[in-house]
């Protein structure tokens, strides 16, 4: 009986440690992904009047690229 209880407690402890490791790993990668995300770059859009080159540029216009100028 004591062996069964010990086995269950040990299994729960191992499970808790694995959850902690996975959570820390996921949090670390989510911060890295957030820094590299194109969505972050979209929010930094070019202001109106700046030259633009259509869909191939790294940082898009805040509005629309029209006649090679952001509007």
N, C-alpha and C positions, 0 to 999 in steps of 0.2 A: 504494500500500500504506500509506504514512504517513497519507494522508488518511482512509482507512478506520479506522485505529487511533485517530486523533484524534477522529473522529466517534463511535466507540464510547465512548471515555473521556469525551467531552463529554456524551453521553447519560447515562452512569452518574452523572456529577457532577450533572446537572440532576435526575435521579431521586432522588439522595440528598438534595438540598436540598428537593425537594418533600415527601419523607417526613418530614424534620425539621419543616417548616412545618405539615404536617397533624397530626403528633404533638403539637406544642406547642399548636395550636389545640384539639385534642380534649381535652388535659389541662386547659386553661383552662376549657373548658365543662363538663367533668365535675366540677370543683370547684364551679362555680356551681350545677349541677344538684343536687349533694349538699347544698348549703346550703338550697336551696328544696324539697327532697324531702319529700313527705308522710310518708315512712317515718321521717325524723328526728323529725317532730312526733309520730308515734305512740309513739316511745320515751319522749317526755316526758309520757306519759299522766297524767291527773288521779288523785290518790290517793283511796283509799276515803273516803267521807263528803262529798266535794265535790259541789256541785250539778252536774247535767248535763242536757242537753236532747236526748238521742238522737243520731241520725246526722248532724244538721245542724251540730253544734258543730265548731269548728276543731281543738281538741285533745281526743281521745277519752279515755275512762277507761282506767286500767290494766287493769281487769277489765270489768265490764258495767254499763251504765246501767240501773238498776232503780228505779222510782218517783221519778225525777228526782234520784237520788243514785248516785254511783259505788260499786260494791261489789267 
